[in-house]
């Protein structure tokens, strides 16, 4: 009886669309894909080669290398594109919260993501080159997201890319 009650509560919660039901990995996937929409806009400005563009799509893979300054420049450009940076070229907390919350159930992950980014920024604050600093922050963000079980799998992202390509 207790098990049936739990299933009923879960089903009702899912039907009500409460934020905690949709997995944080799914939200992270949506935020990743949404953020990635600015990549083409930033390609030339960041001097990304075709090879680096392709590599960029593998950001969440374990073996992704954070070696190219141009990738950091692209992330910097993409962050500016969505108005996620303040005057000091550091994360604008309010705008970043709003950006994340603009995705379905983004409020589930907003504070956690902003906290991770903020912590990573503090660790790399001494780096004066914006592109290198943001690249190191992205690397830290990825590691911490993976450690917390928030990172989407490459299979999940690739399935989404394929679905979007078919539209």
Legacy VTK file of the C-alpha trace (Angstrom):
# vtk DataFile Version 3.0
C-alpha trace
ASCII
DATASET POLYDATA
POINTS 167 float
0.000 0.000 0.000
2.802 2.409 0.917
4.561 1.777 -2.409
1.362 2.433 -4.344
0.909 5.702 -2.408
4.462 6.811 -3.311
3.853 6.054 -6.985
0.595 7.978 -6.881
2.316 10.993 -5.292
5.110 10.878 -7.903
2.588 10.642 -10.738
0.561 13.543 -9.345
3.691 15.643 -8.879
4.805 14.935 -12.434
1.363 15.787 -13.754
1.415 19.059 -11.826
4.726 19.938 -13.457
6.533 20.769 -10.230
10.142 21.879 -10.805
11.868 19.096 -8.865
10.459 16.361 -11.086
12.406 17.144 -14.222
15.983 15.973 -13.725
18.768 18.455 -13.289
20.733 16.708 -16.046
17.872 17.427 -18.447
17.878 21.087 -17.384
21.678 21.256 -17.817
21.261 19.790 -21.319
18.732 22.494 -22.202
20.936 25.268 -20.812
23.960 23.858 -22.669
22.091 23.733 -25.968
20.600 27.186 -25.411
23.997 28.674 -24.602
25.447 26.927 -27.652
23.081 28.827 -29.926
25.515 31.769 -29.770
28.476 29.691 -30.990
28.005 30.380 -34.692
27.646 34.105 -33.928
30.960 34.043 -32.044
32.947 31.812 -34.368
34.768 34.437 -36.419
35.207 36.908 -33.596
36.824 34.163 -31.497
38.970 32.872 -34.367
37.664 29.327 -33.971
38.857 26.983 -36.674
36.486 24.419 -38.174
38.244 21.751 -36.093
37.776 23.756 -32.883
34.101 24.299 -33.726
33.661 20.542 -34.027
35.579 19.979 -30.807
33.395 22.482 -29.009
30.385 20.207 -29.454
32.165 17.635 -27.294
32.507 19.933 -24.271
30.930 17.433 -21.853
33.078 14.479 -22.942
35.613 13.292 -20.385
38.488 13.693 -22.848
37.617 17.228 -23.999
40.805 19.305 -23.797
40.748 22.872 -22.530
43.874 23.964 -24.388
42.819 26.425 -27.074
42.584 30.051 -26.020
40.141 30.548 -28.905
37.651 28.266 -27.127
37.869 30.543 -24.072
37.355 33.547 -26.342
34.292 31.858 -27.842
32.827 31.174 -24.386
33.555 34.810 -23.471
31.790 36.015 -26.626
28.840 33.689 -26.027
28.550 34.946 -22.454
28.522 38.544 -23.690
25.984 37.609 -26.383
23.544 36.556 -23.653
24.557 39.468 -21.394
25.922 37.113 -18.720
29.016 39.191 -17.928
29.270 42.374 -15.905
31.591 45.319 -16.500
34.531 43.466 -14.917
34.071 40.583 -17.382
32.904 38.369 -14.501
29.569 36.615 -14.248
26.576 38.892 -13.803
24.681 36.875 -11.198
21.176 38.257 -11.835
21.400 37.933 -15.613
22.814 34.427 -15.323
19.995 33.380 -12.989
17.452 34.804 -15.444
19.126 33.061 -18.401
19.080 29.669 -16.676
15.543 30.188 -15.423
14.397 30.930 -18.982
14.649 27.197 -19.721
11.968 24.703 -18.665
12.464 24.101 -14.927
15.655 26.167 -14.970
14.868 27.392 -11.478
15.748 23.874 -10.270
19.379 24.377 -11.271
19.856 28.143 -11.363
21.319 28.706 -7.894
23.507 25.627 -8.084
24.968 26.573 -11.486
25.579 30.186 -10.483
27.261 28.944 -7.291
29.544 26.612 -9.232
30.488 29.324 -11.725
31.099 31.845 -8.935
33.363 29.430 -7.054
35.273 28.636 -10.242
35.654 32.337 -11.047
37.144 32.947 -7.605
39.673 30.151 -8.158
40.870 31.725 -11.412
40.416 35.408 -10.626
44.143 36.158 -10.838
44.239 35.326 -14.584
44.279 38.666 -16.389
43.548 37.370 -19.898
39.748 37.102 -20.203
39.880 34.232 -22.701
42.254 32.078 -20.648
40.411 32.862 -17.416
37.028 31.952 -18.865
38.494 28.776 -20.354
39.777 27.754 -16.894
36.422 28.665 -15.338
34.642 26.518 -17.956
36.987 23.614 -17.222
36.321 23.970 -13.488
32.566 24.259 -14.123
32.591 21.082 -16.180
34.572 19.138 -13.560
32.349 20.280 -10.713
29.140 19.662 -12.680
30.322 16.150 -13.456
31.283 15.577 -9.810
27.795 16.676 -8.728
26.093 14.485 -11.336
24.692 17.449 -13.277
26.491 16.969 -16.588
24.481 15.687 -19.545
25.862 12.668 -21.334
27.171 12.988 -24.855
24.509 10.492 -25.941
21.808 12.784 -24.565
23.243 15.816 -26.351
23.812 13.983 -29.624
20.233 12.691 -29.592
19.063 16.285 -29.152
21.309 17.508 -32.002
19.862 14.829 -34.266
16.291 15.686 -33.284
16.918 19.375 -33.934
18.529 18.617 -37.305
15.420 16.704 -38.373
13.136 19.654 -37.643
LINES 1 168
167 0 1 2 3 4 5 6 7 8 9 10 11 12 13 14 15 16 17 18 19 20 21 22 23 24 25 26 27 28 29 30 31 32 33 34 35 36 37 38 39 40 41 42 43 44 45 46 47 48 49 50 51 52 53 54 55 56 57 58 59 60 61 62 63 64 65 66 67 68 69 70 71 72 73 74 75 76 77 78 79 80 81 82 83 84 85 86 87 88 89 90 91 92 93 94 95 96 97 98 99 100 101 102 103 104 105 106 107 108 109 110 111 112 113 114 115 116 117 118 119 120 121 122 123 124 125 126 127 128 129 130 131 132 133 134 135 136 137 138 139 140 141 142 143 144 145 146 147 148 149 150 151 152 153 154 155 156 157 158 159 160 161 162 163 164 165 166
